[in-house]
Amino acid sequence: MYYHPTKETYFTPKQMGFSYTPTFLTTKDGVKLNVWRIYSKQQETPKAVILQFHGNGQNMSAHFLSLVWLVNHGYELIVFDYRGYGESEGDPDPEDILDDSKLVLDYALQATRERGSKLIVYGQSLGGAIAMRSVADWKDKNEVVLLCIDGSFPSYREVAKQTMNHVIFPPMGNLFSWVFHDYTSPRDSIANLSPIPLLIIHGTEDTVIFFENGKQIFGLAKEPKVFWEIRGGGHVDWMNLGRSKFAKDFLVLLNRHLY
């Protein structure tokens, strides 16, 4: 119920005018994960390497579009598909995806070091929950200079209850939530993300992952942390709301953590 993968390739970086290298990483149980490295044309050493954890629908060939604009500002972007998504093998499973994510984090860190740069992690929606939990448990977490969590949640069970209460009615949502467990939820790991600087972004009108989830993440996190309340914003769509202003603010914030 968490995952809604597709196998279709919607867009490639080449179609959008970007240089990239596709590769496959092999997990400890032999599953191959598809990874794209999208390069900046502006300079040999990128300002930072950004690793994207995407949401629960479609696959990375649709989701990379939301962050690829940063490549034009001197950043390198790494995107990957969870097992069962796109060209990645296997079937999605919460525990396997957490293990896979640490493998991808290792790959991104190696790429960052090769480029003489710094590592930023960006998690959107479900990807935010996966990113928080996997980074908190990762042996090299202090190598991350900034963790961005966009439209995400701290508890799988709680967000399932909220969603079903919204779609049907409260008693059914309360019962339905017990189908979900919180074993792989990030809630109890969020405090352990410190001292990584944490940027939490959430739209006040998000009807997929309700705004209160972002506030809960902020409350559970230790300093340093910043909360961006996107007034009138929906689900992970802040880049479409007065894009020039938000993009400028975001780039300023990134530079603040890199220099």
Residue pairs with C-beta under 8 A, 6 or more apart in sequence:
1 160
1 179
1 180
2 56
2 92
2 94
2 126
2 156
3 56
3 82
3 84
3 85
3 92
3 126
4 56
4 57
4 58
5 57
5 58
5 59
5 81
5 82
5 84
5 85
5 86
5 92
6 57
6 58
6 59
6 85
6 86
7 59
7 86
7 87
8 58
8 59
8 61
9 61
9 86
9 87
10 58
10 59
10 61
10 62
11 61
11 62
11 64
11 65
12 20
12 61
13 19
13 20
13 36
13 38
13 64
13 68
14 20
16 65
16 68
18 38
18 39
18 68
18 71
19 38
19 39
19 41
20 36
20 37
20 38
20 39
21 36
21 37
21 39
22 34
22 35
22 36
23 34
23 35
23 36
23 37
24 32
24 33
24 34
24 35
25 32
25 33
25 35
25 80
25 103
25 104
25 107
26 32
26 33
27 33
27 83
27 90
27 96
27 99
27 100
27 103
28 99
28 103
29 96
31 83
31 88
31 89
31 90
31 96
31 100
32 88
32 89
33 80
33 81
33 82
33 83
33 88
33 89
33 100
33 103
33 104
34 60
34 80
34 81
34 86
34 87
34 88
35 78
35 79
35 80
35 81
35 104
35 107
36 60
36 64
36 77
36 78
36 79
36 80
37 76
37 77
37 78
37 111
38 64
38 68
38 71
38 76
38 77
38 78
38 79
39 46
39 71
39 76
40 46
40 71
40 72
40 74
40 75
40 76
41 71
42 72
42 73
42 74
43 74
45 115
45 116
45 117
46 74
46 75
46 76
46 115
46 117
47 73
47 74
47 75
47 117
47 118
47 254
47 255
47 258
48 75
48 76
48 112
48 117
48 118
48 119
48 120
48 145
48 146
48 254
48 258
49 75
49 76
49 77
49 78
49 108
49 111
49 112
49 115
49 117
49 118
49 119
49 120
50 67
50 70
50 75
50 76
50 77
50 78
50 120
50 121
50 122
51 78
51 79
51 80
51 104
51 105
51 108
51 119
51 120
51 121
51 122
52 60
52 63
52 64
52 67
52 77
52 78
52 79
52 80
52 122
52 123
52 124
52 127
53 101
53 121
53 122
53 123
53 124
53 127
53 128
53 130
53 131
54 60
54 63
54 64
54 79
54 81
54 124
54 125
54 127
55 63
55 124
55 125
55 126
55 127
55 236
56 125
56 126
56 127
58 85
59 81
59 85
59 86
60 79
60 80
60 81
60 85
60 86
61 86
63 79
63 124
64 77
64 79
66 124
66 236
66 239
67 77
67 79
67 122
68 77
69 239
69 247
70 77
71 77
73 251
75 120
75 254
76 111
76 115
76 117
78 104
78 107
78 108
78 111
80 88
80 104
81 87
81 88
82 88
82 92
82 97
82 100
82 130
83 89
83 90
83 91
83 92
83 93
83 96
83 97
83 100
84 90
84 91
84 92
85 92
90 96
94 156
94 183
94 184
95 183
95 184
97 130
98 130
98 133
98 134
98 137
98 184
101 130
101 131
101 134
102 134
102 137
102 138
105 121
105 134
105 135
105 138
105 140
106 140
108 119
108 121
109 119
109 140
109 143
112 118
112 119
112 143
118 145
118 258
119 143
119 144
119 145
120 144
120 145
120 146
120 147
120 148
120 254
120 257
121 131
121 135
121 144
121 146
121 147
121 148
122 131
122 147
122 148
122 150
123 129
123 130
123 131
123 132
123 147
123 148
123 149
123 150
123 152
124 150
124 151
124 152
124 236
125 150
125 151
125 152
125 208
125 209
125 235
125 236
126 152
127 152
128 149
128 150
128 151
128 152
128 153
129 152
129 153
129 154
129 156
129 185
129 186
130 186
131 147
131 149
132 147
132 149
132 152
132 154
132 186
132 189
132 190
132 193
132 217
133 184
133 185
133 186
133 189
135 141
135 144
135 147
135 193
135 196
136 186
136 189
136 190
136 192
136 193
137 189
137 192
141 193
141 196
142 195
142 196
144 196
145 196
145 197
145 257
145 258
146 196
146 197
146 199
146 254
146 257
147 193
147 196
147 197
147 198
147 199
148 199
148 201
149 198
149 199
149 200
149 201
149 214
149 217
150 201
150 202
150 236
150 238
151 201
151 202
151 203
151 206
151 208
151 209
151 214
151 235
151 236
152 202
152 209
152 213
152 214
152 217
153 159
153 209
153 213
153 216
153 217
154 185
154 186
154 187
154 190
154 213
154 216
154 217
154 220
155 182
155 185
155 187
155 216
156 180
156 181
156 182
156 184
156 185
157 177
157 178
157 180
157 181
157 182
157 185
158 177
158 213
159 209
159 210
159 213
160 173
160 176
160 177
160 179
160 180
161 173
161 174
161 176
161 177
162 173
162 210
162 212
162 213
163 173
163 208
164 172
164 173
164 176
164 177
165 172
165 173
165 174
166 173
166 207
166 210
167 173
187 220
190 217
190 220
190 221
191 220
191 221
191 222
193 221
193 222
194 221
194 222
194 223
194 224
195 222
195 224
197 224
197 225
197 226
197 257
198 221
198 224
198 225
198 226
199 225
199 226
199 228
199 253
200 214
200 217
200 218
200 221
200 225
200 226
200 227
200 228
201 214
201 228
201 230
201 238
202 209
202 211
202 213
202 214
202 215
202 227
202 228
202 229
202 230
202 233
203 211
203 230
203 232
203 233
203 234
203 235
203 236
203 237
203 238
204 211
204 229
204 230
204 231
204 232
204 233
205 211
205 232
205 233
205 234
206 233
206 234
206 235
207 234
207 235
208 234
208 235
209 235
211 229
214 227
214 229
215 227
218 225
218 227
226 253
228 238
230 238
230 241
230 246
232 241
233 241
238 246
239 246
239 247
